[in-house]
Amino acid sequence: MTTTLDRVAYTAVATATGGRAGHARSDDGTLDVDLRVPQEMGGPGGGTNPEQLFAAGYAACFQGALAVAGRRRKVDTSGSLVSCRVSIGPVGKAFGLAVELDVEVPGVDAATCEQLAAEAHEVCPYSNATRGNIAVTVRARPSA
């Protein structure tokens, strides 16, 4: 299913040069990073990589969606933690991604935490963009 926006709220622009061993910069200069192939993939490491950038973006976006779910249920999620793992590997002759999201919400029981994470997964733009395209696992647990 293709999603068409009702309206554009914001557009991010970034340009990469040199691929995985290059550089990426946002049009406003706030993101300005050297890119390096990770050692695990035969590269030198020493810089960030597209998977780290995707993981950071997904984690932040999902936490924002978790806040939306919390507001709807009148649950404080301000102390929540979302960790995202993005894995890359071969899929036939191409490459694919897999995502794991670990969600912690303090002060709630396990069932509420799972409900909040499930609702966030329905709201999150990253989740909606990846749904049906890559494996995404969401694990939720309350924290102290």
For each residue, the residues with C-beta under 8 A, 3 or more apart:
1: 132
2:
3: 128 129
4:
5: 8
6:
7:
8: 5 11
9:
10:
11: 8
12: 26
13: 26 27
14: 24 25 26 27 31
15: 24 25 27
16: 19 22 23 24 35
17: 22 23 24
18: 21 22 23 35
19: 16 22 35
20: 35 36 37 43 49 50
21: 18 35 36 37 43
22: 16 17 18 19 34 35
23: 16 17 18 32 33 34 35
24: 14 15 16 17 31 32 33 35 53
25: 14 15 29 31 32 33
26: 12 13 14 29 30 31 32
27: 13 14 15
28:
29: 25 26 32
30: 26
31: 14 24 25 26
32: 23 24 25 26 29
33: 23 24 25 47 48 53
34: 22 23 46 47 48
35: 16 18 19 20 21 22 23 24 47 48 49 50
36: 20 21 43 44 45 46 47 48 49
37: 20 21 41 42 43 44 45 49
38: 41 43 45 49 51
39: 42 43 44 45
40:
41: 37 38 88
42: 37 39
43: 20 21 36 37 38 39
44: 36 37 39
45: 36 37 38 39
46: 34 36
47: 33 34 35 36
48: 33 34 35 36 52 53
49: 20 35 36 37 38 52 53
50: 20 35 53 54
51: 38 54 55 86 87 88 97
52: 48 49 55 56 86
53: 24 33 48 49 50 56 57
54: 50 51 57 58 86 97
55: 51 52 58 59 84 85 86 99
56: 52 53 59 60 84
57: 53 54 60 61 126
58: 54 55 61 62 84 86 99 101 124 126
59: 55 56 62 63 82 83 84 101
60: 56 57 63 64 82
61: 57 58 64 65 124 125 126
62: 58 59 65 66 82 84 101 103 120 121 124 126 127
63: 59 60 66 67 77 80 81 82
64: 60 61 67 68 124
65: 61 62 68 69 119 120 121 123 124 125 127
66: 62 63 69 70 77 80 82 103 105 116 117 120
67: 63 64 70 71 77 78 80
68: 64 65 71 72 119 120 123
69: 65 66 72 73 75 77 115 116 117 119 120 123
70: 66 67 73 74 75 76 77 80 105 116
71: 67 68 74
72: 68 69 119
73: 69 70 112 115 116 119
74: 70 71
75: 69 70 105 108 112 116
76: 70 79 107
77: 63 66 67 69 70 80 105 116
78: 67
79: 76 105 106 107 143
80: 63 66 67 70 77 103 104 105 106
81: 63 102 103 104 143
82: 59 60 62 63 66 101 102 103 104
83: 59 101 102
84: 55 56 58 59 62 99 100 101 102
85: 55 99 100 101 102
86: 51 52 54 55 58 97 98 99
87: 51 97 98 99 100
88: 41 51 95 96 97
89: 95 96 98
90: 93 94 95 96
91: 94 95 96
92:
93: 90
94: 90 91
95: 88 89 90 91
96: 88 89 90 91 134
97: 51 54 86 87 88 134
98: 86 87 89 134 135 136 137
99: 55 58 84 85 86 87 130 134 135 136 137
100: 84 85 87 136 137 139
101: 58 59 62 82 83 84 85 117 121 136 137 138 139
102: 81 82 83 84 85 139 141
103: 62 66 80 81 82 113 116 117 120 138 139 140 141
104: 80 81 82 113 140 141 142 143
105: 66 70 75 77 79 80 108 112 113 116 117 140 142 143
106: 79 80 142 143 144
107: 76 79 142
108: 75 105 112 113 116 142
109: 112 113 142
110: 113 114 140 141 142
111: 114 115
112: 73 75 105 108 109 115 116 142
113: 103 104 105 108 109 110 116 117 140 141 142
114: 110 111 117 118 140
115: 69 73 111 112 118 119
116: 66 69 70 73 75 77 103 105 108 112 113 119 120 140
117: 66 69 101 103 105 113 114 120 121 138 139 140
118: 114 115 121 122 138 140
119: 65 68 69 72 73 115 116 122 123
120: 62 65 66 68 69 103 116 117 123 124 127
121: 62 65 101 117 118 124 127 136 138
122: 118 119 127 128
123: 65 68 69 119 120 127
124: 58 61 62 64 65 120 121 127 128
125: 61 65 128 129
126: 57 58 61 62 129 130
127: 62 65 120 121 122 123 124 130 131 136
128: 3 122 124 125 131
129: 3 125 126 133
130: 99 126 127 133 134 136
131: 127 128 136
132: 1
133: 129 130
134: 96 97 98 99 130
135: 98 99
136: 98 99 100 101 121 127 130 131
137: 98 99 100 101
138: 101 103 117 118 121
139: 100 101 102 103 117
140: 103 104 105 110 113 114 116 117 118
141: 102 103 104 110 113
142: 104 105 106 107 108 109 110 112 113
143: 79 81 104 105 106
144: 106
